[in-house]
């Protein structure tokens, strides 16, 4: 083979290339033709390359020597030889698909063990790539369905726009996934990780940087240090440092550093690092220089100067950080009549039709602009130059002013209608309302640089009791997808408050998502750079970082440094710790095979685990592909480099970690044990007996209800209350109840992944499952309805959410039922369990009100009929039916009263009141459980020994006294609440009286001043003294 090409220059073009090495050997000439000898070194021939590595890629050109450059005119006359691959993948030779390269592990952000405050801090890059190569490159992350614009009778596809016509779902780890149901958050709505982020509405607000309030919450108004400078690589930089001290439960002092690093990129490093993971320092803490050398090694410390003490500095930093937070939005509304479709036709509609008026009435309130004091969205509220009325509303703490085309000034004989287009054309989100019979909207007909999102709404049967709407969405290609997700076909939506909330959430999320588009991203970057440049130039002192370290500024000092907490202290942070992983949807079997389907594709992600949430973030496009709360983590199965995580209803994801065998997986498991209630699963291989049975019974949710004695299942360790998570390599949610039952019946050898019950023998459920169960009817699993037990007993929705007790009949439970379920109150501010939460040394943020979690409990029965005693007598301690019927209505009434008190108390209830309510509720629950048990004595809290005697007789009087005592406590609690309400009303009345007196005194003072001025004018100037 010749260095300059494939064939000999004398024999012309070479024959067609082949992968047959024997044929290539035959085609090679036996003796190469003589060529002029040169002293140039021959081009070294590289090794054989496989498909998918460097095969076919362009190599850097070898620098030519002077002799070669002298003969370059000869080489130019020769035809260029087509490069050929030197080797082909053997799989391709056999007709199989080529082997794809494995995705690489993303680098872990610096510094290690830094607890990030929010999601965008995970994506902070010390060497940001240019726009479009990585950061916010949403167009590269679009699915194939999004790459081509779709069309329907509402919306036409256009170049540069992406259409959403319904049924798209949201982008998840395995592609398109169904939208989450409360209390789960959509992926795009996850922001803050260190603190709980609860879903307070059916439709969540997405793409909001809620972590922008970090400086205001933890720095503003507190002692801290600010350093500014101009770094050669990063440009203008602003750093804020603050040392915190917290008292641990064991009496020690915990020290940590809160850090903010701001560069010209829109992502900010926010978070905390514990002093225990830093290098040893003096007793009063590390100096700022030593701290930044560890946290920000790529930042040049010589360029930083201490910020001035001017009050302008913290105000400027607040503005810089919170410029992405805006609670005032403007949305344009265009009116399209029947038969219309162009921009000029919609702008020239002078009046509103009945269908459009009905839509506006549903959307907001018509307000008079003159004298309007709320958000006006550049509308004139003094001279009516922009119209007399407009549409205004509020939604989830946001003020929304609509620029309605028919309410803006109309100019006759003007096709452009610039007075209207001046406002609507500058709105990012535009709602296009279509009457029945309108033409399909095409976004390319709108000529504007700011309008990035169009929400097309078409009315059906307007001005009738059956009015409904359909919705389609068109957005620019550089605007990421946003929720809420459209149903298939875009509707129909009934004309009610739910549709209004859906449309307003869609509009707010669309404007927030459009901020990631290239145009607005560049504008925000320039604004941020100007703020940082001004701080680094005009708001610094002459104190360098070295001088600050040498003089030991007091804000980073404090008490003596506490002794280290030992190994594992870095895992006890409240913020998100990060690992680089390759993640895939669905758990994998022992052989590494996926659960089937498209879930086997791995995605390079950053895994963040905080005390509240677990997220997977794709660093390539900066979007969250998976999230769940730590309370939803059920269990995990791990090996040296892989971990299968089960969450929610039993769904699973596979995480593959890099590094030394077992190191990263061990760290992740230790972190999960601290922040979640999950545990390790067990892998069991269950053979069948001689009759083909497995020896256990399972319900539709996967809970083991009965295990037969002396079977392989019992020998393997299967117990009632355990939960099946995976059957023969398939997770239960992916199989479904029928397929799982068929697999258990037909598989010759069943391999299951089992979640063992908790320490008390109760089955484990996630928080989302408990939340769903609390909203369901109490008569699930075949238990009788509570309102049938006593006359006139009704359950309020708040009662069902607070207490959920399944009472049993006198008969035995069925094979698919759990023997017993009871309510357990777990307070978030109470004492944590050893494996369910952070240790006592870790900072835990308490909630304002306790979390009421419902836990299911499995009784020790085997699910069959009750066996008689050995002496042949039935249990004499069973409460009489008339006794149960007499106490049940009173206890249920107590429970409903507790729910009413909680609903009336609201969020201002004190902690001791919560404790009293929970104690009463727990006692009511104990009574109901005692009444529901057949064949068990009613325990007496005063004498535990007598309750354990087998021959003890029931004492109805003691139970009656207990209920009466509860009723008395409840009455006293109601009286105290009524007294508190009366005192509050009296205090409010006194405040109103004081305000009234204040206004009266102010009016009297103004009147006296006026009279004094009039009297002085009437007296005139004083007469001059005569000599």
GIZIQUI-V167710 format. One record per pair of residues at least 6 apart in sequence whose ideal C-beta (glycine too) atoms are under 8 Angstrom apart, sorted by the first residue. I is the first residue (numbers start at 1). J is the second residue. Records with the same first field share a line. If there is no record, write none. Layout:
I: J ; J
This chain:
1: 28
2: 8 ; 9 ; 32
3: 42 ; 43
4: 75 ; 78 ; 81
5: 14 ; 78 ; 81
6: 14 ; 17 ; 81 ; 82 ; 84
7: 13 ; 14 ; 15 ; 81
8: 14 ; 29 ; 32 ; 33
9: 78
10: 33
11: 29
13: 79
14: 81
15: 27
17: 84
18: 24
19: 88 ; 93
38: 67
39: 67
40: 65 ; 67 ; 68
43: 62
46: 86
48: 86 ; 87
49: 55 ; 85 ; 86 ; 87
50: 87 ; 89 ; 99
51: 85 ; 88 ; 89 ; 92 ; 98 ; 99
52: 89 ; 98 ; 99 ; 100 ; 101
53: 101
55: 85 ; 86 ; 87
56: 83 ; 85
64: 72
89: 98 ; 99
91: 97 ; 98 ; 99
92: 98
102: 582 ; 602
103: 582 ; 602 ; 603 ; 604
104: 604
105: 580 ; 581 ; 582 ; 604 ; 657 ; 658
106: 580 ; 604 ; 605 ; 606 ; 619
107: 580
108: 578 ; 579 ; 580 ; 606
109: 116 ; 122 ; 123 ; 124 ; 125 ; 578 ; 606
110: 126 ; 296 ; 297 ; 298
111: 273 ; 294 ; 295 ; 296 ; 297
113: 273 ; 274 ; 277 ; 570 ; 573 ; 577
114: 271 ; 272 ; 273 ; 295 ; 575 ; 577 ; 578
115: 194 ; 271 ; 272 ; 273 ; 274 ; 573 ; 574 ; 575 ; 576 ; 577 ; 610
116: 122 ; 193 ; 194 ; 269 ; 270 ; 271 ; 575 ; 576 ; 577 ; 578 ; 608 ; 610
117: 192 ; 193 ; 194 ; 211 ; 214 ; 270 ; 271 ; 272 ; 575 ; 576
118: 191 ; 192 ; 193 ; 194 ; 209 ; 210 ; 211 ; 214 ; 270
119: 190 ; 191 ; 193 ; 211 ; 608 ; 615 ; 617 ; 624
120: 191 ; 209 ; 211 ; 267 ; 268 ; 622
121: 211 ; 267 ; 268 ; 269 ; 270 ; 271
122: 576 ; 578 ; 606 ; 608 ; 615 ; 617
123: 135 ; 267 ; 606 ; 617 ; 619 ; 622
124: 261 ; 265 ; 267 ; 268 ; 269
125: 135 ; 265 ; 267
126: 234 ; 296 ; 298 ; 299
127: 233 ; 298
128: 135 ; 263 ; 265
129: 135
131: 518 ; 521 ; 522
132: 518
134: 619 ; 620 ; 621
135: 265 ; 267 ; 622
136: 480 ; 516 ; 521 ; 621 ; 622
137: 620 ; 621
138: 478 ; 479 ; 480 ; 481 ; 516 ; 621 ; 623
139: 477 ; 478
140: 620 ; 621
141: 171 ; 480 ; 618 ; 620 ; 621 ; 623
142: 162 ; 477
143: 171 ; 175 ; 176
145: 168 ; 176
146: 162 ; 168 ; 481
148: 157
149: 157 ; 158 ; 159 ; 161 ; 162 ; 163
150: 157 ; 163 ; 164 ; 165
151: 157 ; 163 ; 440
152: 163 ; 165 ; 440 ; 472 ; 490
153: 440
154: 165 ; 434 ; 440 ; 441 ; 456 ; 458 ; 470 ; 471 ; 472 ; 490
155: 163 ; 165 ; 440 ; 441 ; 442 ; 443 ; 454 ; 456 ; 472 ; 473 ; 474
156: 440 ; 441 ; 442
157: 163
158: 442 ; 443 ; 444 ; 474
159: 444
160: 444 ; 476 ; 477
161: 443 ; 444 ; 474 ; 475 ; 476 ; 477
162: 474 ; 475 ; 476 ; 477 ; 479 ; 481
163: 472 ; 473 ; 474
164: 472 ; 473 ; 474 ; 475 ; 481 ; 486
165: 472 ; 486 ; 489 ; 490
166: 471 ; 472 ; 486 ; 487 ; 488 ; 489 ; 490 ; 491
167: 486 ; 487 ; 488 ; 489
168: 176 ; 481 ; 485 ; 486
169: 176 ; 177 ; 178 ; 179 ; 485
170: 176 ; 177 ; 179 ; 180 ; 186 ; 187 ; 188 ; 481 ; 483 ; 485
171: 177 ; 187 ; 481 ; 623 ; 625
172: 187 ; 585 ; 625 ; 626
173: 583 ; 584 ; 585 ; 603 ; 616 ; 625 ; 626 ; 653
174: 584 ; 585 ; 586 ; 598 ; 599 ; 601
175: 598
179: 186 ; 483 ; 484 ; 485
180: 186
182: 199 ; 202 ; 771
183: 198 ; 199 ; 629 ; 767 ; 768 ; 771
184: 199 ; 627 ; 628 ; 629 ; 632 ; 648 ; 768
185: 197 ; 199 ; 204 ; 627
186: 204 ; 206 ; 483 ; 484
187: 623 ; 624 ; 625 ; 626 ; 627
188: 206 ; 207 ; 480 ; 481 ; 482 ; 483 ; 509 ; 513 ; 623 ; 624
189: 197 ; 199 ; 204 ; 205 ; 206 ; 208 ; 483
190: 197 ; 613 ; 615 ; 624 ; 627
191: 197 ; 208 ; 209 ; 210 ; 211
192: 210 ; 211
193: 575 ; 576 ; 608 ; 610 ; 612 ; 613 ; 615
194: 271 ; 272 ; 574 ; 575 ; 576 ; 610 ; 611 ; 612 ; 845
195: 612 ; 845
196: 612 ; 629 ; 845 ; 847
197: 210 ; 612 ; 613
200: 396
201: 396 ; 501 ; 505
202: 498 ; 501
203: 483 ; 484 ; 501 ; 502 ; 505 ; 506
204: 483 ; 484 ; 505
205: 396 ; 505 ; 508 ; 509 ; 512
206: 482 ; 483 ; 509 ; 512 ; 513
207: 480 ; 482 ; 509 ; 512 ; 513 ; 515 ; 516
208: 324 ; 325 ; 512
209: 324 ; 325
210: 325
211: 268 ; 270
212: 321 ; 322 ; 323 ; 324 ; 325
213: 321 ; 322 ; 325
214: 260 ; 270 ; 321
215: 240 ; 260 ; 317 ; 318 ; 321
216: 318 ; 321 ; 322
218: 242 ; 258
219: 240 ; 242 ; 258 ; 260 ; 314 ; 317
220: 314 ; 317 ; 318
222: 242
223: 242 ; 554 ; 555
224: 240 ; 241 ; 242 ; 258 ; 555
225: 240 ; 241 ; 242 ; 288 ; 306 ; 307 ; 548 ; 553 ; 555 ; 556
226: 238 ; 239 ; 240 ; 241 ; 306 ; 307 ; 313 ; 314 ; 317
227: 238 ; 239 ; 240 ; 241 ; 288 ; 304 ; 305 ; 306 ; 307 ; 545 ; 548
228: 236 ; 237 ; 238 ; 239 ; 304 ; 305 ; 307 ; 532 ; 535 ; 536 ; 539 ; 540
229: 236 ; 237 ; 300 ; 303 ; 304 ; 305 ; 536 ; 540
230: 236 ; 237 ; 303 ; 536
231: 237 ; 299 ; 300 ; 303
232: 300 ; 303
233: 298 ; 300
234: 263 ; 264 ; 298 ; 299
235: 263 ; 264 ; 529 ; 532
236: 263 ; 264 ; 529 ; 532 ; 533 ; 535 ; 536
237: 261 ; 262 ; 263 ; 299 ; 303 ; 304 ; 532 ; 536
238: 260 ; 261 ; 262 ; 317 ; 320 ; 532 ; 535 ; 536
239: 259 ; 260 ; 261 ; 262 ; 292 ; 296 ; 299 ; 304
240: 259 ; 260 ; 317
241: 257 ; 258 ; 259 ; 288 ; 291 ; 292 ; 555 ; 556
242: 257 ; 258 ; 555
243: 255 ; 256 ; 257 ; 258 ; 285 ; 555 ; 556 ; 557 ; 558
244: 255 ; 256 ; 257 ; 258 ; 272
245: 253 ; 254 ; 255 ; 558 ; 559
246: 253 ; 254 ; 256 ; 843
247: 253 ; 254
248: 254 ; 840 ; 841
249: 840 ; 841
250: 840 ; 841
252: 562 ; 563 ; 841
253: 559 ; 562
254: 274 ; 562 ; 841 ; 843
255: 274 ; 275 ; 285 ; 558 ; 561 ; 562
256: 272 ; 273 ; 274 ; 275 ; 573 ; 843
257: 272 ; 273 ; 275 ; 278 ; 286 ; 291 ; 295 ; 556
258: 271 ; 272
259: 269 ; 270 ; 271 ; 272 ; 273 ; 291 ; 295
260: 268 ; 269 ; 270 ; 321
261: 268 ; 269 ; 295 ; 296 ; 299
262: 268 ; 269 ; 320 ; 321 ; 528 ; 532
263: 532
264: 525 ; 528 ; 529 ; 532
265: 525
266: 324 ; 521 ; 524 ; 525 ; 528
268: 321
269: 296
271: 575 ; 576
272: 573 ; 574 ; 575
273: 294 ; 295
274: 569 ; 570 ; 572 ; 573
275: 285 ; 286 ; 561
276: 564 ; 565 ; 569 ; 570
277: 569 ; 570
278: 286 ; 290 ; 291 ; 294
279: 286 ; 290 ; 294
281: 287 ; 290 ; 561
282: 561
283: 560 ; 561
284: 552 ; 556 ; 557 ; 558 ; 560 ; 561
285: 556 ; 557 ; 558 ; 561
286: 294 ; 556
287: 548 ; 549 ; 552 ; 556
288: 545 ; 548 ; 549 ; 553 ; 556
289: 301 ; 545 ; 546 ; 548 ; 549
290: 549
291: 556
292: 299 ; 301 ; 304 ; 545
293: 301
301: 545 ; 546
302: 544 ; 545 ; 546
304: 544 ; 545
305: 536 ; 540 ; 541 ; 542 ; 543 ; 544 ; 545
306: 540 ; 541 ; 543 ; 544 ; 545 ; 547 ; 548 ; 553
307: 313 ; 535 ; 539 ; 540 ; 541
308: 539 ; 540 ; 541
310: 539
312: 539
313: 535 ; 539
316: 531 ; 534 ; 535 ; 539
317: 535
319: 531
320: 528 ; 531 ; 532
323: 524 ; 527 ; 528
324: 515 ; 524
327: 397 ; 398 ; 399
328: 375 ; 377 ; 398 ; 399 ; 401
329: 398 ; 399 ; 400 ; 401 ; 429 ; 507 ; 508 ; 511
330: 377 ; 378 ; 400 ; 401 ; 402 ; 403 ; 427
331: 400 ; 401 ; 402 ; 403 ; 427 ; 429 ; 430 ; 431 ; 507 ; 511
332: 402 ; 403 ; 405 ; 423 ; 424 ; 425 ; 427 ; 429 ; 430 ; 431 ; 451
333: 360 ; 391 ; 402 ; 403 ; 404 ; 405 ; 424 ; 430 ; 431 ; 433
334: 346 ; 347 ; 405 ; 424 ; 430 ; 431 ; 432 ; 433
335: 346 ; 349 ; 352 ; 353 ; 356 ; 404 ; 405 ; 406 ; 433
336: 345 ; 346 ; 349 ; 432 ; 433 ; 434 ; 435 ; 438 ; 439 ; 441
337: 345 ; 349 ; 353 ; 435 ; 438
338: 435 ; 436 ; 437 ; 438
339: 437 ; 438 ; 439
340: 346 ; 349 ; 438 ; 439
341: 438 ; 439 ; 440 ; 441 ; 442 ; 445
342: 445
343: 445 ; 446 ; 447
344: 415 ; 416 ; 417
346: 405 ; 432
347: 405 ; 416 ; 417 ; 420 ; 421 ; 424
348: 415 ; 417
349: 405 ; 406
350: 406 ; 410
351: 406
352: 360 ; 406
353: 435
354: 462 ; 463
355: 435 ; 436 ; 459 ; 462 ; 463
356: 406 ; 433 ; 435
358: 459 ; 462 ; 463 ; 467 ; 495
359: 433 ; 457 ; 459 ; 462 ; 469
360: 366 ; 391 ; 404
362: 495 ; 499 ; 500
363: 391 ; 393 ; 402 ; 500 ; 503 ; 504
364: 391 ; 392 ; 393 ; 400 ; 402
365: 391 ; 392 ; 393
366: 389 ; 390 ; 391
367: 389 ; 390 ; 391 ; 392
368: 388 ; 389
369: 376 ; 379 ; 380 ; 381 ; 384 ; 386 ; 387 ; 388 ; 389 ; 390
370: 381 ; 382 ; 383 ; 384 ; 388
371: 381
372: 381 ; 390 ; 392
373: 381
374: 392 ; 399
375: 392 ; 399 ; 401
376: 401
377: 401 ; 403 ; 423
378: 386 ; 423
379: 386 ; 387 ; 390 ; 401 ; 403 ; 423
380: 386
385: 409
386: 408 ; 409 ; 419 ; 423
387: 407 ; 408 ; 409
389: 407
390: 401 ; 402 ; 403 ; 404 ; 407
391: 401 ; 402 ; 404 ; 407
392: 399 ; 400 ; 401 ; 402
393: 400 ; 402 ; 504
394: 400
395: 501 ; 504 ; 505 ; 508
396: 505 ; 508
398: 508
400: 504 ; 507 ; 508
402: 431
403: 423 ; 424 ; 427
405: 420 ; 424
408: 419 ; 420 ; 423 ; 424
409: 419 ; 420
410: 417 ; 419 ; 420
411: 417 ; 418 ; 419
424: 430 ; 451
425: 448 ; 450 ; 451
426: 448 ; 450
427: 450 ; 451
428: 450 ; 451 ; 452 ; 453 ; 510 ; 511 ; 514 ; 520
429: 451 ; 452 ; 453 ; 454 ; 455 ; 507 ; 510 ; 511 ; 514
430: 446 ; 451 ; 453 ; 454 ; 455
431: 454 ; 455 ; 457 ; 503 ; 507
432: 441 ; 454 ; 455 ; 456 ; 457
433: 457 ; 458 ; 459
434: 441 ; 456 ; 457 ; 458 ; 459
435: 458 ; 459 ; 462
436: 458 ; 459 ; 460 ; 461 ; 462
438: 458
441: 454 ; 456 ; 474
443: 454 ; 474
446: 454
449: 519
452: 475 ; 476 ; 479 ; 510 ; 514 ; 517
453: 473 ; 474 ; 475 ; 476 ; 479 ; 507 ; 510 ; 511 ; 513 ; 514
454: 473 ; 474 ; 475
455: 471 ; 472 ; 473 ; 503 ; 506 ; 507 ; 510
456: 471 ; 472 ; 473 ; 474
457: 469 ; 470 ; 471 ; 503
458: 469 ; 470
459: 467 ; 468 ; 469
460: 467 ; 468 ; 469 ; 470 ; 492
461: 467 ; 468
467: 494 ; 495
468: 491 ; 492 ; 493 ; 494 ; 495
469: 491 ; 492 ; 493 ; 495 ; 499
470: 489 ; 490 ; 491 ; 492 ; 493
471: 486 ; 490 ; 491 ; 493 ; 502 ; 503 ; 506
472: 486 ; 490
473: 486 ; 506 ; 510
475: 481 ; 482 ; 510 ; 513 ; 514
476: 514 ; 517
478: 516 ; 517 ; 518
479: 510 ; 513 ; 514 ; 516 ; 517
480: 513 ; 516 ; 623
481: 513
482: 506 ; 509 ; 510 ; 512 ; 513
483: 505 ; 506 ; 509
484: 502 ; 505 ; 506 ; 509
493: 499 ; 502
514: 520
515: 521 ; 524
565: 572 ; 841
568: 670
569: 841
570: 577
571: 577 ; 667 ; 670 ; 671 ; 674
572: 674 ; 838 ; 839 ; 841 ; 842
573: 611 ; 842 ; 843
574: 610 ; 611 ; 612 ; 838 ; 842 ; 843 ; 844 ; 845
575: 610 ; 611
576: 608 ; 609 ; 610 ; 613 ; 615
577: 608 ; 609 ; 610 ; 671
578: 606 ; 607 ; 608
579: 606 ; 607 ; 609 ; 657 ; 664 ; 667 ; 668
580: 604 ; 605 ; 606 ; 607 ; 657 ; 658
581: 604 ; 605 ; 606 ; 607 ; 616 ; 655 ; 656 ; 657
582: 602 ; 603 ; 604 ; 605 ; 655 ; 656
583: 602 ; 603 ; 605 ; 607 ; 616 ; 625 ; 626 ; 653 ; 654 ; 655 ; 656
584: 594 ; 599 ; 600 ; 601 ; 602 ; 603 ; 653 ; 654 ; 656
585: 599 ; 626 ; 653 ; 654
586: 594 ; 595 ; 596 ; 597 ; 599 ; 600 ; 652 ; 653 ; 654 ; 731 ; 734
587: 595 ; 637 ; 644 ; 646 ; 652 ; 653 ; 654 ; 725 ; 726 ; 731 ; 753
588: 594 ; 595 ; 642 ; 644 ; 654 ; 729
589: 595 ; 726 ; 728 ; 729 ; 751
590: 683 ; 729 ; 751
592: 642
593: 600 ; 729
594: 600 ; 654
595: 652 ; 729 ; 730 ; 731 ; 734
596: 730 ; 734
597: 734
602: 654 ; 656
603: 616 ; 618 ; 625
604: 618 ; 619 ; 620
605: 616 ; 617 ; 618 ; 619 ; 625 ; 626
606: 616 ; 617 ; 618 ; 619
607: 614 ; 615 ; 616 ; 655 ; 668
608: 614 ; 615 ; 616 ; 617
609: 630 ; 668 ; 671 ; 672 ; 675
610: 630 ; 675
611: 630 ; 675 ; 837 ; 838 ; 842 ; 844 ; 845
612: 629 ; 630 ; 675
613: 627 ; 628 ; 629 ; 630
614: 627 ; 628 ; 629 ; 630 ; 633 ; 645 ; 647
615: 624 ; 626 ; 627
616: 624 ; 625 ; 626 ; 627 ; 653
617: 623 ; 624 ; 625
618: 624 ; 625
626: 653
628: 647 ; 648
629: 767 ; 768
630: 675 ; 676
631: 676 ; 677 ; 766 ; 767
632: 647 ; 648 ; 766 ; 767 ; 768
633: 645 ; 646 ; 647 ; 672 ; 676 ; 677 ; 678 ; 766
634: 646 ; 647 ; 648 ; 650 ; 678 ; 723 ; 725 ; 755 ; 764 ; 766
635: 646 ; 678 ; 679 ; 680 ; 681 ; 725 ; 755 ; 764
636: 643 ; 644 ; 645 ; 646 ; 669 ; 672 ; 678 ; 680 ; 681
637: 643 ; 644 ; 646 ; 680 ; 681 ; 683 ; 753
638: 644 ; 665 ; 668 ; 669 ; 680
639: 665
640: 661 ; 662 ; 665
641: 656 ; 657 ; 658 ; 661 ; 664 ; 665
642: 654 ; 655 ; 656 ; 657 ; 665
643: 654 ; 655 ; 657 ; 665 ; 668 ; 669
644: 652 ; 653 ; 654 ; 655
645: 652 ; 653 ; 654 ; 655 ; 672
646: 652 ; 678 ; 681 ; 725 ; 731 ; 755
647: 653 ; 766
648: 733 ; 766 ; 768 ; 769
649: 732 ; 733 ; 766 ; 768 ; 769
650: 702 ; 723 ; 725 ; 731 ; 732 ; 733
651: 731 ; 733 ; 734
652: 725 ; 726 ; 731
655: 668
657: 664 ; 665 ; 668
658: 664
669: 680
672: 678
673: 679 ; 835
674: 837 ; 838 ; 839 ; 842
675: 837 ; 838
676: 836
677: 764 ; 833 ; 835 ; 836 ; 837
678: 764
679: 755 ; 756 ; 764 ; 835
681: 725 ; 753 ; 754 ; 755 ; 756
682: 717 ; 753 ; 754 ; 756
683: 751 ; 752 ; 753 ; 754
684: 716 ; 717 ; 718 ; 751 ; 752 ; 753 ; 754
685: 716 ; 749 ; 750 ; 751
686: 694 ; 695 ; 712 ; 713 ; 716 ; 718 ; 749 ; 750 ; 751 ; 752
687: 712 ; 749
688: 694 ; 712 ; 748 ; 749 ; 750
689: 695 ; 711 ; 712
693: 708 ; 711
694: 711 ; 712 ; 713 ; 744 ; 750
695: 707 ; 708 ; 711 ; 712 ; 713 ; 714
696: 704 ; 706 ; 707 ; 708 ; 711 ; 713 ; 718
697: 704 ; 705 ; 706 ; 707 ; 815 ; 816 ; 863
698: 704 ; 705 ; 724 ; 744
699: 705 ; 816 ; 817 ; 818
700: 737 ; 816
701: 723
702: 723 ; 724 ; 725 ; 732 ; 740
703: 721 ; 722 ; 723 ; 724 ; 763 ; 818 ; 858
704: 718 ; 719 ; 720 ; 721 ; 722 ; 723 ; 724 ; 754
705: 720 ; 815 ; 816 ; 817 ; 818 ; 819 ; 858 ; 863
706: 720 ; 815 ; 862 ; 863 ; 864
707: 713 ; 714 ; 718 ; 719 ; 720 ; 862
708: 714
718: 754
719: 756 ; 757 ; 761
720: 757 ; 761 ; 858 ; 860 ; 862 ; 863
721: 757 ; 761 ; 762 ; 763 ; 858
722: 754 ; 755 ; 756 ; 757 ; 763
723: 754 ; 755 ; 757 ; 763 ; 764
724: 732 ; 740 ; 752 ; 753 ; 754 ; 755
725: 731 ; 732 ; 753 ; 754 ; 755
726: 732 ; 752 ; 753
727: 735 ; 740 ; 743 ; 744 ; 750 ; 751 ; 752 ; 753
728: 743 ; 747 ; 750 ; 751 ; 752
729: 751
730: 740 ; 743
732: 740
735: 743
743: 750
744: 750
755: 764
757: 763 ; 764 ; 858
758: 764
760: 857
761: 857 ; 858 ; 860
762: 855 ; 856 ; 857 ; 858
763: 818 ; 856 ; 857 ; 858
765: 773 ; 855 ; 856
767: 853
770: 853 ; 854 ; 855
773: 780 ; 804 ; 854 ; 856
774: 800 ; 801 ; 802 ; 804 ; 852 ; 854
775: 797 ; 800 ; 801
776: 800
777: 785 ; 800
778: 785 ; 786 ; 795 ; 800 ; 804 ; 805 ; 806
779: 785 ; 786 ; 806
780: 806
781: 806 ; 817 ; 818 ; 821
782: 813 ; 814 ; 817
783: 806 ; 807 ; 808 ; 809
784: 807 ; 809
786: 793 ; 795 ; 805 ; 807 ; 892
787: 793 ; 794 ; 795
789: 807 ; 885 ; 888 ; 889 ; 892
790: 885 ; 888 ; 889 ; 892
791: 889
792: 889
793: 889 ; 892 ; 893 ; 896
794: 896
795: 896
796: 896 ; 899 ; 900 ; 903
798: 899 ; 900 ; 902 ; 903
799: 895 ; 896 ; 898 ; 899
801: 852
802: 852 ; 898 ; 899 ; 902 ; 921
803: 823 ; 895 ; 898 ; 899 ; 921 ; 924 ; 925
804: 821 ; 823 ; 854
805: 821 ; 822 ; 823 ; 925 ; 928 ; 929 ; 932
806: 820 ; 821 ; 932
807: 928 ; 931 ; 932
808: 819 ; 820 ; 932 ; 933 ; 934
810: 934
812: 863 ; 864 ; 865 ; 866
813: 819 ; 861 ; 863
814: 863
815: 863
817: 863
818: 856 ; 857 ; 858 ; 859
819: 858 ; 859 ; 860 ; 861 ; 863
820: 857 ; 858 ; 859 ; 929 ; 932 ; 933
821: 856 ; 857
822: 855 ; 857 ; 925 ; 929
823: 854 ; 855 ; 921 ; 925
824: 853 ; 854 ; 855 ; 857
825: 850 ; 852 ; 853 ; 918 ; 921 ; 922
826: 850 ; 851 ; 852 ; 853 ; 855
827: 850 ; 851 ; 914 ; 918
828: 846 ; 847 ; 850 ; 851
829: 846 ; 847 ; 850 ; 911
830: 850
832: 838 ; 840 ; 844
837: 844
838: 844
848: 907
849: 907 ; 909 ; 914
850: 914 ; 918
866: 934 ; 935
868: 874
869: 875
874: 935
875: 935 ; 936
876: 951 ; 953
877: 935 ; 936 ; 937 ; 938 ; 952 ; 953 ; 954
878: 934 ; 935 ; 936
879: 930 ; 931 ; 938 ; 954
880: 954
883: 954 ; 956 ; 959
884: 931
887: 927 ; 931 ; 959 ; 960 ; 963
888: 928 ; 931
890: 963 ; 967
891: 924 ; 927 ; 928 ; 931 ; 963
892: 928
894: 920 ; 924 ; 963 ; 966 ; 967 ; 970
895: 921 ; 924 ; 928
897: 970 ; 974
898: 917 ; 920 ; 921 ; 924 ; 970
901: 917 ; 970 ; 973 ; 974 ; 977
902: 909 ; 917
904: 977
905: 913 ; 977
909: 917
913: 973
916: 969 ; 973
917: 973
920: 966 ; 969 ; 970 ; 973
923: 962 ; 966
924: 966
927: 959 ; 962 ; 963
930: 936 ; 938 ; 939 ; 959
937: 947 ; 952 ; 954
938: 954 ; 959
939: 947
940: 946 ; 947 ; 955 ; 958
942: 958
946: 952
